[in-house]
């Protein structure tokens, strides 16, 4: 888009082409009531930090990872402010690993469309930070600040972005307000809001966070768009552009690296079951199901938070053979396929999925909301998961699509969910140990085309190009739907 040009796009509400309104570059809630409200909000943050001070001090003294996180979120490790003549910066924020990975297509397209911009990637979690540094080696990676107004002010002074892009939904009241006041427009890309979060936000939608402070919402679907509208977003600022997370997926079958295959994969003729992104209590349920229903399979557990691995070894010892740790295998311990394997590293889940015959996606046996099941489905793996997938409804629907996914959802007790995986390993063993790529799911249903379950609709790929910034005037964010873009081309 040329400087100062207009953009034509399809609205979520009217479906017709129209010009986006100007970005929000001023405080939309001035006055004493707002000042008092945000002062109380800051005091609540300070109390949340000061009251558990002994716990903070212990963690700071004993955990280098925690020290690095706290320092970063309080404003340490930020880049120097831009000097006159430096390239403009755009901030892309993803709270954790999933959002950081989802931003890949967006960052790639931004760099192609606007090579004059420097991309700054921010995240909150330690795992997200480490993955961001690996995925974006030539970008500046920083911690997103605690939502204290003075901490946010320092963050925005140092990063000095011409625009901020929040992946999915990461809205913090002080960040929104300060960004408005200093003239940094905000866009939500790949926007979604779960039913649970929607109900919670409705209770205080007129107070915090104020959804009307965001210049542009690029929602995944019309249901999410309507929820944003009901929470106070202007209808004219909402676009439905699809799910860009699919654009970051590799949609072809892949083989694990030789090193991963050697340490993770089963012996010849033995099926491999990988449980990815698991949470507390799920590992024990999966080990019980493994011992009861498919003890001949190779069981690989990949906890969502690798720092839990040492505690998990102690917990799972009482249920059977002591689990092995991937890091220990890499230091010389011999591989024992009869023992569960715990992957206690970051950034290797896709490689481990490549070694699987069947994948269980965690966060779904407990009321956590699930994890992304498109990653293993995109590799053509049979996928199973529990009933709690409220945070990934769209992804679960895509993975379950008839004749395009191998995912299968089970209802009932947690142990029943985990034990359902038994059908997959046994079927693989009967098939000579071959992985079910494009074959059958755990229930013998039609399996996926390896490129099928996560192949992106053209709109999400166009959505990765959605953000356009004009640093020569006021920063302008616009979104273009694929149909409008194709019409102009």
N, C-alpha and C positions, 0 to 999 in steps of 0.2 A: 504494500500500500504506500502510495506517495505521501509526502509530508502534508498533513492537514487534510488529506482526502477523506471522502465519506465511504462508509462500508454498507453494503446491502446484505441482509441476512434474514433467515426465517425465524420468526418468534415462536416460542413455545406456546403462546396463547392464541395467536391469530393465524400462524402459518403463512403470513404474507411477508414480502420483503419490506424492510424499513431501515431507517438509519438509527444507529445506536445513539442514545443520549450521551452527553458529555460525561467524562469521568468525574468522580467525586473527589474534589481537591480542597475541601474545606470541612470544618467541623459541623456535623449535622445536628449536634445536640448541645449548643452553647448555653450559657446561663448558670446561675448559682446552683439550681437543683442538680445539674449534671456534674458540676465541680464537686459538690458534696457527695454525690453518689460514687464517683470515681475515687474520692479520698477514702471513703469507707471501704471500697474494694481494695485499695492499696493497703489499708490497715489490716484487712483480712489476710492478705498475702503475707504481710510482715509477721502477723501472729502465727500463721502456718509455718513460718520458717523459725521464729524465735522459740515458740513453746516446746517443740521437740529438739531444742538445741543439743542436749546431751546425745541424742541418737545421731544427729548430724555430725557431731564431733567425733564420735566413735567411727562412723562410716568414713569420714574424711581421713582419719588416722590410719585406717586398716585397709582401705580399698583405693588403689590408684585409679581404677576406672571411675569410681564415684567421684573422686577429686577432680578428674578431668571433666566429667559431666557438669558438676556444680560450678567449676570455674568458667566453663564455656557458657552456661546458661545465665551467669551473672555478668557476662560481657567480656570474658577473656578470649584471646585468640582471634579477635576480629581483624579484618583487613584495615589498612590505613584509609582515611577518607580520600576520595578522589581529588586529584589535583586538577587545575585548569588544563584542558586539553586531553585528559584521560578519557578512555572509552566509557560510555554509559553502562551501568550495571542493571541487570534484572534479577530479582530474587525469586527463586523457585523453592517452595517449602513443602516437605513431606514429613509427617510426624515420625514415621518409623520405616522399617524395611519395605513393606508393601507399597507405601506411597512413594518412597524414593525410587523403587524400581519402576513403578507406574509412570513416573515422570520421564523415563528415557526417551520415549517417542516425542514428547513435547520438547525436550531439550534439543534433541537431534534436529527437529524441524525448525526450531527457533534459530539455531546456529546456521542452518542453511538459508533461511529467509533473511536473517539479520546478523551477518557476520561481524557487524560493527559493535555488537553488544558483548559484554562480559557476563557470563552466567555465574551467579552465586547460589549454591545449594545449601539450604538449612534443614536441620532435622532435630529431633528431641532425644531419641533413645541412643544408647551407646552402639547397639547393633546397627541402627539406621545410619549412624555417623560413619562406622567402619565400612558398611556397604557403599555409602555415597562416595567415600574416598576411592574405593575400588572402581566403581562404575563411572565416575567423573574425574579422572586423574588430572585433567587440565582445567578443572573448574575450582573456584574457591569454595571450600566446604566449611560451614560454621554451625554452631549450636543455635537453635532458636531460643530467644531469651525467656526467662521467667516473666510473667505478665505484670510486673511492677512498672508503673508509668516511667520512672526515671531510668530503669534498666532498658526499657523499650526505646526511650529517647536516645540513649547512648548507642544502642544497636543500630538504629536507623541513621544516626549521624555518621557512624563508621562505615556501614555498608553502603549508604547513600544510593538506594536503588531508584530508577526512574519508574518502576512498577514492581508489584509483588504478586506472585501467583501462588495460591494455596491449593494443593492437590487434595481432592475429595472434600473434606470439610475440617478445617483446623482454624476455628475462629476464636480469637481471644479478645475480650473487650478493650483492654488498654492498647493492644497492638492496633486494633481497628481505629480507635479514636486518635492515637498519636499519628498514625499514617494519614488519616484525613487532615489533621492539623498541619502537617508538614508537606502536604500535597503529593503523597504517594498513592496512586490509585491501586486498588486491590481487585483481583479476579480470583474466583474459585473455579478451578478446572477439574473435570471428571467429578463434578459435584454429586454427592449423595448424602442422604440423611436417613438413618434407620427409623423405624416406627417408634422404637424406644426413645431415641434421642429427640425425635420430633415431639413426643408427648412431654418430655422434660423441658425442652426449650419453650414450649407454649406457655408454661407457667410464668415465665418472666420475659416474654418476648419484647415487651415495651421497655425493659430495663437493660439486661445484659445477656448475651452480646446483642448488639443492635444490627440486625441483618440489613437494614437500609444503608449502612455505611459502606457496603461492598458495591463496586462499580459494575461488576459483571459476574453472572453465574452461568457456567457451562455445565449443565446438568446431564447426568447419564441417561435419564428417561423422563417421561412426562409426570410420573408419580412423584419423583424427587423434585421436579420443577414446581409442582403444585405445593409441595410442602414448604419450599423456600418462599413461595408467594404468600402462603398463610402466615409465615413467620415475620413478614414485613418487607420482604424484598419487592422492589417495584417490578411489575410484570414485564415492562419494557427492557429490563436489564437481565432477563433470564433467557437462555438459549438451551435447547435440547440438542446435544451433539453426539451422544453415544458414549461408549466406554473406551477411553484411550488406553486402558490397561492392556487390552488385547493387542495393541500395536507393539507393545514392548516384548511380546512373547515370541519365542522361537517356535514356529509351528511345523517343524519337521522332526521326524524321529532322529534321535541322537544316540551315540554310544558313550558310555562313561570313559573317562581317561583311563589309561592303563593302570595308573596308581590306584585310582578309586576302585576299578574293577578288581584289582588284586586284593584290596583290603576290605572292601564292602560286599562285593558280589558273593553269591553262594558257590559251593563246590559244584562241579558238573552234575546236572540232573536235579539239583536242589532249587526250589523256588525261593525268591527273595521278596519279602514284604517290607515296605518302607512306611513308617508312620512319621509324617512330616509336620512340623510346627505344632508339636504337642504341648499341652499345658498340664499343670499340676493335677494329679489323680488319674489322668488319662493313661499315662505310661503303665501304671499298675494294672489298670483294667485290660490294657492290651497284652501285657505279659501273661496275665491269667488266661485270657482267651487263647493266646498262642500255645500255652502249655496244654490247655484242655482240648483244643480243636485242630491245631496244625503244628504240632511240635517238630515235625521234620523240616519245616521251612526255616529260612534264614530271616531273623527279625532284626530290623534296623530302626532305631528310634532317633529322631532328630528333634530335640526339644526346641521350642520357640526361643527360649532364653538359654543359651549354652552354659551360662554360669551356674545353672541348676544341676549340671551333670554330676558333680562330686556327690551332692546329696542324693541324687537319683540312684547312684551306684549302691549307696548304703540302704536306700529304701527297697530296691528291687532284689537285694541279696536274699531277703527273707522269702522271696517267691520262687526261687530256683537258682540256676547257675548265675554266678556273678557276671554282670555285664562287662564287656570290654569297652575301652575308650579309644576313639580313633587316634587321638594324640599319642596314646601309648603304643598303638600299633606302628605308628610312624617312628617310634624310638626303638623299635626292635622286638616288641612283644609278638609272639606268634599268633596268627589268626586262627580262631576256633569257631567255625560256623555253627556249632551247637549252642553257643552262648549268644545272648542278645548283644548287639553293638550299639553304643551310644556315640553319636556324632557330636563332639563337644567343640566344634569350630564354627566359624561364621562364613557365610557366602558360598557354601558348597552344596546347598540343597538341590539345585537343578542337576548337578552332576550325580548326586546320590539317587535322585529320581530316575536318572537314565539307567541305573543298574537294577531297577525294580521290575518285578513282574506285576505287582499289585501295590497300589498306594492308598494308605489311609490318611486323610487330611484332618489334622487336629483342631482343637478349639471348638469341636462340634459335639463332643460327648457331655460337655458342661455348658452352662448358660453364658458362654463367652461370645458367641456370635459367629464362630467358624474362622477359617483362614481361606486364602485364595486357592481354589481347586482347579483353576484354569492352567496353572503351570504344569502339573503332571498330565492333565488331559491333553494339553497341546503337544506333548511328547508321545501321545498315543497309548498312555498307560491306562489300565483299568483303575478307576477311582471309586473309593467308598468313603462315606463320612456319616456322622451322626445327625441328630435332628436339629441341632442348634446352629443354624447358618443364617441368622437374621442380618448379619453384617455383609453377607455375600449372596443375597437373594438373586441378583441378576447373574452373577457368575455361576451360581449353582444351576440356574435355569439354562444357561448356555451349555454347561457341561452335561446336562441331562437331555439336551435336545435330541429328539428321536433320530436315530441312525447317525448322529454326529457326535455323540459322547459316550463314554463308558462309565460315567458316574452313576452311582446308585445310592439312594438315600434309604436308610432303615429307621424305623420307629421302634421304640421299646426301651428296655433297660440298657445301660451303658455296656454291660458285658455282652449282651446280644449284639449290639452294634459292632463291637470289636471282633467278636467271634464270627461275624458274617464274612470276614476276610478269608476264612478257611476255604471257601469255595474256589477262590482265585488260585492260591498255591496248589491245591490238589489238581485243579484243571490244568495248570501249567506243567505239573509233574507228569500227568497223563499224556501231555502233549510233548514230552521229551524235554521239558525245561525251557521251551521257547516262550518269549515274552508275548503277551497278547496285544501286539500292535495291529490295530485294524482287525482284530479277531473277535474275541468274545469278552464280555465283562464278567465280573465275578458270578453273576447269576446265569451266565450263558446267553445273555441277550446280545443283540447286534452291537458290535464294538465300533470304534471310531476309525474314520479316515485319519491318519496321523496329522494331517494338516487341517482336519475339519473342526474339532471341538473348539478351537480358539481362534480360528481365522477371523480377522477383523473385518467388519463391515467397512466400506469406504468412508463412512462418516467419521468413525473414530480416528482414522488416519488423518482425515482433513482436520479433525478437532485438534490434533497435535500441532497443526499450523495456526491454531485459533488466535493466539495472542500476537498482536502487532503493536509495536511501541514507536511513537514518534518523539524522540528526545529533542527535536529542533524547536518544538513549540511546547504545549503542555503535554504530558505523557498521555497517550490515548490507547486504550485497549479495545479491540474489536474482535468479534467472532464471526466467521463465515461458515455457513452450512455448505455441505458438498454440492448440493443441487445448484445453489447460487454460483458457487465457484465454477462448476462445470459449465453453467450457462454463459458465464463471461468468457471462458476459454474457447 
